[in-house]
Amino acid sequence: GKSTLMDILGCLSRPTSGKYFLDGQDVSKLPDKKLAEVRNRKIGFVFQAYHLLARATALKNVELPLIYAGVGRGERRRRAQEALERVGLGDRMGHRSNQLSGGQKQRVAIARALVTNPSLILADEPTGNLDPSSSVGIMRILDRINRTGTTVVMATHDQGIVNTMRRRVIELQGGALKRDQARGVYGFGN
C-alpha cells in the first residue's frame, strides 16, 4: 500500500480508479511525457538510500534536476548553492558524496529535492539509515520546509519520529486506509 501510494503521488504510477489532482491539475490521465514534466517541476524526491552520484560534489548532485529542466549554468549554480545553504551545508558544497556522513548525504538529497521549488516533497523512509541525532536534524529540516508552504509526505515506520512531529498521520493496512488523524501518534488506538 505505501509504495503504491508513494508511486501515485510521485506520478510514477497511475491510479487504477479515481483521480489525482496536484496543484489543481488532474494528473491521473496525463501521458508519460507530461507526467515526467510534472515530476521534474512539481515533485521533489527524498529516498532512504540518498541516490547521490558518488564522484560528484554536493553542488553537482543538487544541480542535476536543473540540468534536466534546461536551466542555464549560472542559474543552476545559484539555486543549488541556495538549496545547500537552506539545509546547512554551505560549507560542504565542494565535497564529494563519499566524503559526507549519512546525515549530510540526506541533507544533500533534500537540497536536490528542493532545488526545483516543488509543490510536493515525497520522503520515503528519509531517516531509515541515520543515527537518532541525524534523524532529528533531518526532521527539523523537513518540518521547516513544510512550514514555508511546501507539502511534505513522508513514509516511515519510525514511531519516535511520528510521535515527536505530531502531524497528520495516515495509516495504511493491506493497501487500504486504516486511520487518518490530524495530529496523530503512530500506533494510537491499535
C-alpha atoms as a printed R data frame, in Angstrom:
    type eleno elety resid chain resno       x      y       z
1   ATOM     1    CA   GLY     A     1   0.000  0.000   0.000
2   ATOM     2    CA   LYS     A     2   2.694  2.505   0.992
3   ATOM     3    CA   SER     A     3   4.817  2.006  -2.119
4   ATOM     4    CA   THR     A     4   1.793  2.195  -4.405
5   ATOM     5    CA   LEU     A     5   0.598  5.391  -2.735
6   ATOM     6    CA   MET     A     6   4.049  6.996  -2.955
7   ATOM     7    CA   ASP     A     7   4.347  5.940  -6.620
8   ATOM     8    CA   ILE     A     8   0.977  7.505  -7.454
9   ATOM     9    CA   LEU     A     9   1.759 10.702  -5.540
10  ATOM    10    CA   GLY     A    10   5.128 10.858  -7.312
11  ATOM    11    CA   CYS     A    11   3.498 10.400 -10.742
12  ATOM    12    CA   LEU     A    12   5.435  7.165 -11.226
13  ATOM    13    CA   SER     A    13   2.196  5.133 -11.443
14  ATOM    14    CA   ARG     A    14  -1.389  5.963 -12.263
15  ATOM    15    CA   PRO     A    15  -4.342  5.190 -10.002
16  ATOM    16    CA   THR     A    16  -6.496  2.280 -11.197
17  ATOM    17    CA   SER     A    17  -9.596  4.310 -10.344
18  ATOM    18    CA   GLY     A    18 -10.379  7.815  -9.204
19  ATOM    19    CA   LYS     A    19  -8.380 10.957  -9.913
20  ATOM    20    CA   TYR     A    20  -5.220 12.557  -8.563
21  ATOM    21    CA   PHE     A    21  -5.007 16.339  -8.505
22  ATOM    22    CA   LEU     A    22  -1.658 18.048  -7.964
23  ATOM    23    CA   ASP     A    23  -1.735 21.836  -7.729
24  ATOM    24    CA   GLY     A    24  -5.289 21.795  -9.078
25  ATOM    25    CA   GLN     A    25  -4.348 19.757 -12.162
26  ATOM    26    CA   ASP     A    26  -5.713 16.259 -12.770
27  ATOM    27    CA   VAL     A    27  -2.519 14.322 -13.437
28  ATOM    28    CA   SER     A    28  -4.089 10.854 -13.308
29  ATOM    29    CA   LYS     A    29  -4.586 10.558 -17.069
30  ATOM    30    CA   LEU     A    30  -1.624 12.558 -18.398
31  ATOM    31    CA   PRO     A    31   0.636 10.892 -20.991
32  ATOM    32    CA   ASP     A    32   4.057  9.697 -19.827
33  ATOM    33    CA   LYS     A    33   5.944 12.690 -21.248
34  ATOM    34    CA   LYS     A    34   3.683 15.149 -19.401
35  ATOM    35    CA   LEU     A    35   3.993 13.110 -16.191
36  ATOM    36    CA   ALA     A    36   7.783 13.348 -16.476
37  ATOM    37    CA   GLU     A    37   7.461 17.139 -16.751
38  ATOM    38    CA   VAL     A    38   5.201 17.226 -13.676
39  ATOM    39    CA   ARG     A    39   7.703 15.097 -11.726
40  ATOM    40    CA   ASN     A    40  10.598 17.353 -12.659
41  ATOM    41    CA   ARG     A    41   8.811 20.635 -11.975
42  ATOM    42    CA   LYS     A    42   6.441 19.931  -9.102
43  ATOM    43    CA   ILE     A    43   7.774 16.975  -7.104
44  ATOM    44    CA   GLY     A    44  10.964 16.522  -5.096
45  ATOM    45    CA   PHE     A    45  12.011 13.028  -4.039
46  ATOM    46    CA   VAL     A    46  13.995 12.059  -0.928
47  ATOM    47    CA   PHE     A    47  14.942  8.395  -0.602
48  ATOM    48    CA   GLN     A    48  16.298  6.318   2.262
49  ATOM    49    CA   ALA     A    49  19.362  5.383   0.175
50  ATOM    50    CA   TYR     A    50  20.099  9.016  -0.897
51  ATOM    51    CA   HIS     A    51  20.715  8.151  -4.607
52  ATOM    52    CA   LEU     A    52  23.624 10.574  -4.954
53  ATOM    53    CA   LEU     A    53  26.311 10.362  -7.625
54  ATOM    54    CA   ALA     A    54  29.376  9.170  -5.664
55  ATOM    55    CA   ARG     A    55  32.017 11.034  -7.674
56  ATOM    56    CA   ALA     A    56  30.059 14.265  -7.981
57  ATOM    57    CA   THR     A    57  30.251 17.098  -5.473
58  ATOM    58    CA   ALA     A    58  27.290 18.023  -3.306
59  ATOM    59    CA   LEU     A    59  26.780 21.051  -5.551
60  ATOM    60    CA   LYS     A    60  26.720 18.951  -8.753
61  ATOM    61    CA   ASN     A    61  24.315 16.434  -7.175
62  ATOM    62    CA   VAL     A    62  21.913 19.256  -6.320
63  ATOM    63    CA   GLU     A    63  22.236 20.834  -9.784
64  ATOM    64    CA   LEU     A    64  21.177 17.601 -11.524
65  ATOM    65    CA   PRO     A    65  17.380 18.180 -11.656
66  ATOM    66    CA   LEU     A    66  18.010 21.664 -13.022
67  ATOM    67    CA   ILE     A    67  20.132 20.249 -15.843
68  ATOM    68    CA   TYR     A    68  17.174 18.050 -16.847
69  ATOM    69    CA   ALA     A    69  14.917 21.109 -16.641
70  ATOM    70    CA   GLY     A    70  17.158 23.034 -19.047
71  ATOM    71    CA   VAL     A    71  18.161 25.721 -16.528
72  ATOM    72    CA   GLY     A    72  21.291 27.679 -17.519
73  ATOM    73    CA   ARG     A    73  24.622 27.097 -15.758
74  ATOM    74    CA   GLY     A    74  24.715 30.312 -13.696
75  ATOM    75    CA   GLU     A    75  21.123 29.985 -12.511
76  ATOM    76    CA   ARG     A    76  21.687 26.278 -11.713
77  ATOM    77    CA   ARG     A    77  24.706 27.062  -9.568
78  ATOM    78    CA   ARG     A    78  22.944 29.900  -7.732
79  ATOM    79    CA   ARG     A    79  19.869 27.793  -6.961
80  ATOM    80    CA   ALA     A    80  21.920 24.743  -5.924
81  ATOM    81    CA   GLN     A    81  24.061 26.868  -3.589
82  ATOM    82    CA   GLU     A    82  20.925 28.393  -2.080
83  ATOM    83    CA   ALA     A    83  19.365 24.944  -1.547
84  ATOM    84    CA   LEU     A    84  22.522 23.647   0.148
85  ATOM    85    CA   GLU     A    85  22.578 26.719   2.396
86  ATOM    86    CA   ARG     A    86  18.940 26.020   3.366
87  ATOM    87    CA   VAL     A    87  19.882 22.567   4.644
88  ATOM    88    CA   GLY     A    88  23.000 23.800   6.453
89  ATOM    89    CA   LEU     A    89  25.617 22.510   4.011
90  ATOM    90    CA   GLY     A    90  27.009 25.742   2.638
91  ATOM    91    CA   ASP     A    91  30.452 24.663   3.835
92  ATOM    92    CA   ARG     A    92  30.261 21.238   2.135
93  ATOM    93    CA   MET     A    93  29.345 22.213  -1.443
94  ATOM    94    CA   GLY     A    94  32.673 21.043  -2.885
95  ATOM    95    CA   HIS     A    95  32.728 17.714  -1.035
96  ATOM    96    CA   ARG     A    96  32.028 14.513  -2.948
97  ATOM    97    CA   SER     A    97  29.220 12.394  -1.537
98  ATOM    98    CA   ASN     A    98  31.681  9.701  -0.398
99  ATOM    99    CA   GLN     A    99  33.259 12.376   1.843
100 ATOM   100    CA   LEU     A   100  29.979 13.093   3.650
101 ATOM   101    CA   SER     A   101  28.319 11.466   6.660
102 ATOM   102    CA   GLY     A   102  24.932  9.765   6.298
103 ATOM   103    CA   GLY     A   103  23.128 12.788   7.721
104 ATOM   104    CA   GLN     A   104  24.990 15.118   5.361
105 ATOM   105    CA   LYS     A   105  24.167 12.881   2.381
106 ATOM   106    CA   GLN     A   106  20.495 13.008   3.292
107 ATOM   107    CA   ARG     A   107  20.660 16.807   3.541
108 ATOM   108    CA   VAL     A   108  22.181 16.901   0.041
109 ATOM   109    CA   ALA     A   109  19.287 14.708  -1.128
110 ATOM   110    CA   ILE     A   110  16.812 17.130   0.481
111 ATOM   111    CA   ALA     A   111  18.558 20.094  -1.171
112 ATOM   112    CA   ARG     A   112  18.294 18.281  -4.512
113 ATOM   113    CA   ALA     A   113  14.568 17.756  -3.879
114 ATOM   114    CA   LEU     A   114  14.155 21.459  -3.010
115 ATOM   115    CA   VAL     A   115  16.130 22.990  -5.870
116 ATOM   116    CA   THR     A   116  13.233 22.978  -8.346
117 ATOM   117    CA   ASN     A   117  10.918 24.700  -5.814
118 ATOM   118    CA   PRO     A   118   8.442 21.810  -5.882
119 ATOM   119    CA   SER     A   119   4.880 21.885  -4.576
120 ATOM   120    CA   LEU     A   120   5.348 18.425  -3.077
121 ATOM   121    CA   ILE     A   121   8.251 16.600  -1.464
122 ATOM   122    CA   LEU     A   122   7.942 12.839  -1.113
123 ATOM   123    CA   ALA     A   123  10.260 11.422   1.538
124 ATOM   124    CA   ASP     A   124  10.382  7.623   1.682
125 ATOM   125    CA   GLU     A   125  11.971  6.495   4.965
126 ATOM   126    CA   PRO     A   126  14.317  9.520   4.970
127 ATOM   127    CA   THR     A   127  15.715  8.675   8.410
128 ATOM   128    CA   GLY     A   128  15.917  4.902   7.922
129 ATOM   129    CA   ASN     A   129  19.726  4.786   7.563
130 ATOM   130    CA   LEU     A   130  20.536  7.503  10.090
131 ATOM   131    CA   ASP     A   131  21.510  7.658  13.745
132 ATOM   132    CA   PRO     A   132  18.991  9.301  16.129
133 ATOM   133    CA   SER     A   133  20.775 12.672  16.184
134 ATOM   134    CA   SER     A   134  20.941 12.905  12.381
135 ATOM   135    CA   SER     A   135  17.299 11.783  12.180
136 ATOM   136    CA   VAL     A   136  16.210 14.672  14.392
137 ATOM   137    CA   GLY     A   137  18.160 17.107  12.203
138 ATOM   138    CA   ILE     A   138  16.531 15.772   9.028
139 ATOM   139    CA   MET     A   139  13.072 16.012  10.584
140 ATOM   140    CA   ARG     A   140  13.704 19.624  11.611
141 ATOM   141    CA   ILE     A   141  14.655 20.467   8.029
142 ATOM   142    CA   LEU     A   142  11.562 18.744   6.601
143 ATOM   143    CA   ASP     A   143   9.374 20.483   9.187
144 ATOM   144    CA   ARG     A   144  10.873 23.869   8.295
145 ATOM   145    CA   ILE     A   145  10.257 23.188   4.587
146 ATOM   146    CA   ASN     A   146   6.656 22.257   5.336
147 ATOM   147    CA   ARG     A   147   6.092 25.384   7.404
148 ATOM   148    CA   THR     A   148   7.176 27.527   4.432
149 ATOM   149    CA   GLY     A   149   4.313 26.121   2.348
150 ATOM   150    CA   THR     A   150   5.673 23.012   0.642
151 ATOM   151    CA   THR     A   151   3.660 19.845   1.186
152 ATOM   152    CA   VAL     A   152   5.832 17.077   2.627
153 ATOM   153    CA   VAL     A   153   4.579 13.497   2.512
154 ATOM   154    CA   MET     A   154   6.773 11.132   4.469
155 ATOM   155    CA   ALA     A   155   6.530  7.362   4.706
156 ATOM   156    CA   THR     A   156   8.112  5.927   7.838
157 ATOM   157    CA   HIS     A   157   7.951  3.086  10.316
158 ATOM   158    CA   ASP     A   158   9.755  5.160  12.954
159 ATOM   159    CA   GLN     A   159   7.248  5.629  15.774
160 ATOM   160    CA   GLY     A   160   9.508  8.080  17.586
161 ATOM   161    CA   ILE     A   161   9.625 10.461  14.615
162 ATOM   162    CA   VAL     A   162   5.855 10.353  14.119
163 ATOM   163    CA   ASN     A   163   5.107 10.793  17.803
164 ATOM   164    CA   THR     A   164   7.520 13.724  18.103
165 ATOM   165    CA   MET     A   165   6.291 15.563  15.000
166 ATOM   166    CA   ARG     A   166   2.583 15.249  15.888
167 ATOM   167    CA   ARG     A   167   1.491 15.956  12.317
168 ATOM   168    CA   ARG     A   168  -1.193 14.318  10.224
169 ATOM   169    CA   VAL     A   169  -0.839 10.536  10.238
170 ATOM   170    CA   ILE     A   170  -2.394  8.330   7.589
171 ATOM   171    CA   GLU     A   171  -2.029  4.665   8.375
172 ATOM   172    CA   LEU     A   172  -2.411  2.054   5.659
173 ATOM   173    CA   GLN     A   173  -3.020 -1.626   6.200
174 ATOM   174    CA   GLY     A   174  -3.272 -4.121   3.370
175 ATOM   175    CA   GLY     A   175  -3.380 -1.280   0.851
176 ATOM   176    CA   ALA     A   176  -6.409  0.347   2.458
177 ATOM   177    CA   LEU     A   177  -6.800  3.379   4.691
178 ATOM   178    CA   LYS     A   178  -6.859  2.249   8.300
179 ATOM   179    CA   ARG     A   179  -6.665  5.633  10.032
180 ATOM   180    CA   ASP     A   180  -6.395  9.336   9.222
181 ATOM   181    CA   GLN     A   181  -5.636 11.520  12.220
182 ATOM   182    CA   ALA     A   182  -4.951 15.275  12.042
183 ATOM   183    CA   ARG     A   183  -2.386 15.432  14.867
184 ATOM   184    CA   GLY     A   184  -1.536 11.806  15.051
185 ATOM   185    CA   VAL     A   185   0.511  9.451  17.090
186 ATOM   186    CA   TYR     A   186   1.849  6.286  15.487
187 ATOM   187    CA   GLY     A   187   0.114  3.152  16.684
188 ATOM   188    CA   PHE     A   188  -2.563  5.086  18.603
189 ATOM   189    CA   GLY     A   189  -5.697  3.059  19.149
190 ATOM   190    CA   ASN     A   190  -4.298 -0.288  17.954
